[in-house]
Amino acid sequence: MTTPGFESVEALQKALAETGYLADIDLATSLYLSLTLGRPLFLEGEAGVGKTEVARTLAQVTGGELIRLQCYEGIDASTALYEWDYPRQMLEVRLLEARGEAASARTRNIFGREFLVRRPLLRAIESEGPVPPVLLIDEIDRADEEFEAFLLELLADFAITIPELGTITATVKPRVILTSNRTREVHDALKRRCFYHWIDYPSAARELAILQARLPALNDRLAAETVAFVQRLRTSDLSKLPGVAETIDWAAALESLGARQLTPDDVDRTLGVLLKYQEDVARTRGEGSRSLLAEIKAGR
């Protein structure tokens, strides 16, 4: 059994790399098996390590539509699945009444498909293909346990029942990726429906390769020093360690300021791009950044 368009893990890994996403062999294997066996892939890891980007890149290399459901506290089925366009339904009734068709207004079916507001999950189930869409359920750890239970049922059958319309079953099953920043533990029952992969912070060599792939015009010395600085910064006691996304943003910011290498002044001026908490910025600025820069130069 092979994944359509990808005869091997290495072929999938190469396709991802051609779009600028450098997946290691373990991630490429997990993604390949998810596609081949038709199982959702549950990606867990710290914020900024590239979990969401996996789904975006997969949609790009397969040609499928990316359908994203951003989870948050209090999200419910109507927000994620569907709701009725109540204002439009009322307008339809009033138009019929204005034309003197009161009887029709009382009996007319105003719960037809034309009055349905489709949210991400229903859009994914109703997709007609031919290429399966990529359904990204992002940051599932932000939702509550009731929503997890709802997802559990949905992912089991890829079907939903709308009382007024009946059961809608996917004719083209979406490729599903769930992500979690592990702000809380997701229920085991949901994880059992999925293949699992933890995305860690990359090694220095891989992070440098990612940075060069995303910013090919970046000066080699600046790229190397940026990665070395971030790698050392991740060993510090910070409230929030910078992810790969922050590394890329920081390098782009430094480049836009005309930097050719890291200097204490440039680091201190741009720490707000790399770090997201004032306590972390204050701890790193000044003597902290100079110490890290000295370690980088000494390590050469």
C-alpha positions as CSV (number, residue, x, y, z in Angstrom):
1,M,0.0,0.0,0.0
2,T,1.4,3.4,-0.9
3,T,0.2,7.0,-0.5
4,P,-1.2,8.5,-3.7
5,G,1.6,10.6,-5.2
6,F,4.2,9.4,-2.7
7,E,5.7,6.0,-3.3
8,S,7.8,6.1,-0.2
9,V,8.6,8.1,3.0
10,E,11.6,9.6,1.3
11,A,9.5,10.8,-1.6
12,L,7.1,12.5,0.8
13,Q,10.1,14.0,2.7
14,K,11.5,15.4,-0.6
15,A,8.2,16.9,-1.6
16,L,7.9,18.7,1.7
17,A,11.5,19.9,1.4
18,E,10.7,21.4,-2.0
19,T,8.2,23.7,-0.4
20,G,10.6,24.8,2.3
21,Y,9.5,22.4,5.1
22,L,12.4,20.3,6.3
23,A,10.8,17.3,8.0
24,D,13.1,14.8,9.7
25,I,12.7,11.2,8.8
26,D,10.6,10.4,11.9
27,L,8.0,13.1,11.2
28,A,7.9,12.1,7.5
29,T,7.3,8.5,8.4
30,S,4.5,9.4,10.8
31,L,2.9,11.6,8.1
32,Y,3.3,9.0,5.4
33,L,1.7,6.3,7.6
34,S,-1.2,8.7,8.4
35,L,-1.8,9.3,4.7
36,T,-1.4,5.7,3.7
37,L,-3.6,4.1,6.4
38,G,-6.1,6.9,6.5
39,R,-5.6,7.8,10.2
40,P,-5.5,11.2,11.8
41,L,-2.1,12.5,12.9
42,F,-1.8,14.0,16.3
43,L,1.1,16.4,16.5
44,E,2.3,17.6,19.9
45,G,5.1,19.9,20.9
46,E,5.9,23.4,22.1
47,A,4.5,26.4,20.4
48,G,6.4,27.5,17.3
49,V,8.1,24.2,16.4
50,G,6.1,23.9,13.1
51,K,3.1,21.7,13.9
52,T,0.6,23.9,12.1
53,E,3.0,24.3,9.2
54,V,2.9,20.6,8.6
55,A,-0.8,20.8,7.6
56,R,-0.2,23.9,5.4
57,T,2.6,22.2,3.6
58,L,0.7,18.9,3.2
59,A,-2.2,20.8,1.6
60,Q,0.4,22.4,-0.7
61,V,2.1,19.2,-1.8
62,T,-1.1,17.2,-2.3
63,G,-3.2,20.0,-3.9
64,G,-6.0,19.5,-1.3
65,E,-7.8,22.4,0.3
66,L,-6.6,23.4,3.7
67,I,-9.6,23.6,6.1
68,R,-8.6,25.0,9.5
69,L,-10.5,24.8,12.8
70,Q,-8.9,26.9,15.4
71,C,-9.8,25.6,18.8
72,Y,-10.4,27.8,21.9
73,E,-12.0,27.6,25.3
74,G,-15.8,27.3,25.0
75,I,-15.8,26.1,21.3
76,D,-18.9,24.0,20.6
77,A,-20.4,21.9,17.9
78,S,-22.4,24.7,16.3
79,T,-19.2,26.8,15.9
80,A,-17.2,24.0,14.5
81,L,-19.8,22.1,12.5
82,Y,-22.8,24.2,11.3
83,E,-25.5,26.6,12.3
84,W,-28.7,27.8,10.6
85,D,-28.7,31.3,9.0
86,Y,-31.5,32.5,11.2
87,P,-31.7,36.1,9.8
88,R,-32.0,34.7,6.3
89,Q,-34.7,32.2,7.4
90,M,-36.8,35.0,9.0
91,L,-36.3,37.2,5.9
92,E,-37.6,34.3,3.7
93,V,-40.7,33.9,5.9
94,R,-41.4,37.7,5.8
95,L,-41.0,37.9,2.0
96,L,-43.6,35.1,1.6
97,E,-45.9,36.9,4.0
98,A,-45.5,40.2,2.2
99,R,-46.6,38.5,-1.0
100,G,-49.7,37.2,0.7
101,E,-48.4,33.6,0.8
102,A,-48.9,33.2,4.6
103,A,-49.9,29.5,4.3
104,S,-46.6,28.9,2.4
105,A,-44.7,30.8,5.0
106,R,-46.0,28.5,7.7
107,T,-45.3,25.3,5.8
108,R,-42.3,26.2,3.7
109,N,-39.2,24.2,4.6
110,I,-36.7,26.9,5.8
111,F,-34.3,24.3,6.9
112,G,-32.9,23.4,3.5
113,R,-29.3,23.3,2.6
114,E,-29.4,26.9,1.2
115,F,-30.0,28.1,4.8
116,L,-27.1,26.2,6.3
117,V,-24.0,28.0,7.4
118,R,-21.1,25.5,7.0
119,R,-18.3,25.6,9.5
120,P,-14.9,23.9,9.0
121,L,-15.9,20.3,10.1
122,L,-19.0,20.2,7.8
123,R,-17.0,21.7,4.9
124,A,-14.4,18.9,5.3
125,I,-17.1,16.2,5.4
126,E,-18.9,17.6,2.4
127,S,-15.8,18.0,0.2
128,E,-16.4,16.4,-3.2
129,G,-12.7,16.1,-4.0
130,P,-11.3,14.6,-6.1
131,V,-8.3,15.5,-3.9
132,P,-9.1,15.0,-0.2
133,P,-9.0,18.2,1.8
134,V,-6.5,18.6,4.7
135,L,-8.5,19.2,7.9
136,L,-6.4,21.0,10.5
137,I,-7.8,20.9,14.1
138,D,-5.4,23.4,15.6
139,E,-4.6,23.6,19.4
140,I,-7.1,20.9,20.5
141,D,-5.7,21.3,24.0
142,R,-7.5,24.7,24.3
143,A,-10.9,23.1,23.8
144,D,-12.8,21.4,26.7
145,E,-13.4,17.7,27.2
146,E,-17.0,17.9,25.8
147,F,-15.7,19.1,22.5
148,E,-13.1,16.3,22.5
149,A,-15.9,13.7,22.9
150,F,-17.7,15.3,20.0
151,L,-14.6,15.0,17.9
152,L,-14.1,11.4,18.9
153,E,-17.4,10.5,17.4
154,L,-16.8,12.5,14.3
155,L,-13.4,11.1,13.5
156,A,-14.7,7.5,14.0
157,D,-17.2,7.7,11.2
158,F,-16.6,11.0,9.3
159,A,-20.4,11.4,9.4
160,I,-22.7,13.9,11.1
161,T,-26.4,14.0,11.6
162,I,-28.4,17.2,11.1
163,P,-31.9,16.6,12.4
164,E,-33.6,18.6,9.6
165,L,-31.5,17.0,6.8
166,G,-30.4,13.6,8.0
167,T,-27.0,12.0,8.1
168,I,-24.2,13.4,5.9
169,T,-21.3,11.0,5.4
170,A,-18.0,12.0,3.8
171,T,-17.5,10.6,0.3
172,V,-13.9,11.8,0.3
173,K,-12.4,11.4,3.7
174,P,-10.3,14.4,4.7
175,R,-6.7,14.0,5.8
176,V,-6.8,15.1,9.4
177,I,-4.0,16.7,11.5
178,L,-4.6,17.7,15.1
179,T,-2.1,19.8,17.0
180,S,-1.6,20.4,20.7
181,N,0.8,22.7,22.6
182,R,0.2,20.4,25.7
183,T,-1.2,23.2,27.8
184,R,-3.3,20.3,29.2
185,E,-3.5,16.6,28.6
186,V,-5.8,15.5,25.8
187,H,-8.0,12.4,26.6
188,D,-6.5,9.0,25.7
189,A,-9.6,8.0,23.8
190,L,-9.0,10.8,21.2
191,K,-5.3,10.0,21.0
192,R,-6.1,6.3,20.3
193,R,-7.9,7.4,17.2
194,C,-4.7,8.9,15.9
195,F,-1.1,8.3,15.1
196,Y,1.1,10.3,17.4
197,H,4.2,12.3,16.9
198,W,6.1,14.7,19.1
199,I,7.9,17.6,17.3
200,D,10.8,18.8,19.4
201,Y,13.0,21.9,18.9
202,P,15.4,21.1,16.0
203,S,19.1,20.6,16.3
204,A,21.4,23.5,15.4
205,A,22.2,22.0,12.0
206,R,18.5,21.4,11.1
207,E,17.4,24.8,12.3
208,L,20.1,26.4,10.2
209,A,18.9,24.4,7.2
210,I,15.3,25.5,7.9
211,L,16.4,29.2,8.2
212,Q,18.4,29.0,4.9
213,A,15.4,27.4,3.2
214,R,13.0,30.1,4.3
215,L,15.4,33.0,3.9
216,P,17.7,32.0,1.1
217,A,19.2,35.5,0.7
218,L,20.2,35.7,4.3
219,N,23.9,36.3,5.0
220,D,25.6,33.0,6.0
221,R,27.3,34.5,9.0
222,L,24.2,36.1,10.3
223,A,22.2,32.9,9.8
224,A,24.8,30.8,11.7
225,E,25.0,33.3,14.5
226,T,21.3,33.7,14.8
227,V,20.8,30.0,15.1
228,A,23.6,29.6,17.6
229,F,22.2,32.4,19.8
230,V,18.7,30.9,19.8
231,Q,20.0,27.4,20.5
232,R,21.9,28.8,23.6
233,L,18.9,30.9,24.6
234,R,16.8,27.7,24.8
235,T,19.0,26.4,27.6
236,S,18.1,29.5,29.7
237,D,15.4,29.7,32.3
238,L,12.7,31.6,30.3
239,S,9.0,31.8,30.6
240,K,8.6,30.9,27.0
241,L,11.4,29.5,24.8
242,P,11.5,30.8,21.3
243,G,10.4,28.4,18.6
244,V,11.6,28.0,15.0
245,A,8.9,30.5,13.9
246,E,10.6,33.1,16.1
247,T,14.0,32.3,14.8
248,I,12.8,32.9,11.3
249,D,11.1,36.2,12.2
250,W,14.1,37.4,14.2
251,A,16.5,36.6,11.3
252,A,14.2,38.5,8.9
253,A,14.1,41.4,11.3
254,L,17.8,41.6,11.6
255,E,18.3,41.4,7.9
256,S,15.8,44.2,7.3
257,L,17.9,46.4,9.7
258,G,21.0,45.7,7.5
259,A,22.8,43.5,10.0
260,R,25.6,41.3,8.7
261,Q,26.4,39.7,12.0
262,L,25.0,39.7,15.5
263,T,26.0,42.7,17.7
264,P,24.9,43.5,21.2
265,D,23.0,46.5,20.1
266,D,21.1,44.7,17.3
267,V,20.2,41.9,19.7
268,D,18.9,44.2,22.4
269,R,16.9,46.3,20.0
270,T,15.1,43.3,18.4
271,L,14.5,41.0,21.4
272,G,10.8,41.7,21.2
273,V,10.7,39.8,17.9
274,L,12.3,36.7,19.5
275,L,10.8,36.8,23.0
276,K,7.2,37.4,24.0
277,Y,7.4,38.1,27.8
278,Q,8.8,41.2,29.3
279,E,10.5,39.2,32.0
280,D,12.4,37.2,29.4
281,V,13.4,40.3,27.5
282,A,14.7,42.0,30.7
283,R,16.6,38.9,31.7
284,T,18.3,38.6,28.3
285,R,18.9,42.2,27.4
286,G,22.3,43.8,28.3
287,E,24.6,41.6,30.1
288,G,22.7,38.4,29.3
289,S,22.9,39.0,25.5
290,R,26.5,39.9,25.7
291,S,27.3,36.8,27.6
292,L,25.5,34.6,25.0
293,L,27.3,36.4,22.1
294,A,30.7,35.8,23.9
295,E,29.8,32.1,24.1
296,I,29.0,32.0,20.4
297,K,32.3,33.6,19.5
298,A,34.3,31.4,21.9
299,G,32.6,28.3,20.4
300,R,33.9,29.0,16.9
